[in-house]
Amino acid sequence: MTNSEMQGSSRVRVAMVGCGRIGKAHLRTMLQMQATTEVVAVLEPSPAAYADIAPLFDAAQLPVPPNFPTLEELLTRLGSELDAVMINTPHAYHHDQAQACMEAGLDVLLEKPMVISGAEAESLMATRDRTGRLLVVAFPGSLSPRVRHAVSLLRSGDLGRLLTVNGEAWEHWRVPNIGTWRQVPEIAGGGFFFDTGAHLLNTVADLTGEDFVEVAAWLDNLDTPVEIFGVAMAKLASGALVTFNVCGDTVSQARSHIRLCLTDAVMEVGIWGEKLTLQRTRTDAPLDVPVAPSLGVWDQFLAVRAGKMANPCPPEVGLRMARLWDAIRASAAQGGQAVQVAGAPRMA
């Protein structure tokens, strides 16, 4: 039992690991939720990034929380006083940091992508099962009411059999990220396909809800250390076919599109949950599907933790995505040769 639970507090006491661009965005929302959330400490190795969050706490009339030099020291000194940790660090650090936090008895909201390989996904699932802690992956798509409603419609069977899925993501990504960790393969785990494109991979894995069994893929680095654009084709266990098309060197801000064709409907979804439309007949135009509003991933994490909803993005979804990414890289390394997805049912 945590300190806040023993004292009967309704506020979740959380530490922020990583306060860069994404972490700062999450903090901005969390500090609007003081009735339910108390940010107790941070871990941010960059003095500039730590200084950059101070105005957010000043605006909320709160003291800036202490900055710990290492996760080990944070957990040793404050672990018993915390309820949860939110991790917003480069991709290669996710596994070890999430594992350490769960082993310290804390629930974890983990920024995307969950991990950089299927083996790491299996390891985190084992840690989750061994510790009994909550692990939610902070994909805004999976944690959005639109994607959750889309999943409900797809699972109901009312839309018929899923036949094809076509997903796209594009962004002016290559140039702004030159010289950053996002283009260091050992830290990022991939390039545009695994950064912005991770939202596409995960949302499709969530929507379809089944194993990918075979993949063929082609990637191009455009003279950088990581892939900038690429295409992948995949087959699901049900026989449905999926295509992914990503381009990280175009003129647009981040945009996306997923179209699911079923025997009785066509559904269109945004990878961040930014849209949901449905067309049920040949003559009707696609209609927006209304859903309840959300304050974002932290709001949804609190609802899961309080038992108000099932975990929308558990490690099981992360495992399907990680195995898919492993297969995409393996196929691309073989010039687009089709490969079987590890852990999936064998094809005849």
ABEGO torsion letter per residue (X at the ends): XBAAAAAGBABBBBBBBEABAAAAAAAAAAAAAAAABBBABBBBABAAAAAAAAAAAAAAGBBBBBBBABAAAAAAAAAAABABBBBABBAAAAAAAAAAAAAAGBBBBBBOBABABAAAAAAAAAAAAAAGBBBBBBBAAAABAAAAAAAAAAAAGAAEBBABBBBBBBBBAAAAABGBAAABAAAAGEBAAABAAAAAAAAAAAAAGBBBABBBBBBBAGGBABBABBBBBBBBAAGBBBBBBBBABBABBBBBBBBBBBAABBBBBBAAGABBBBBABAABBBBBBBBBBBAEAAAAAAAAAAGABBBABBAAAAAAAAAAAAAAAAAAAAGGBBBBBBGBBBBX
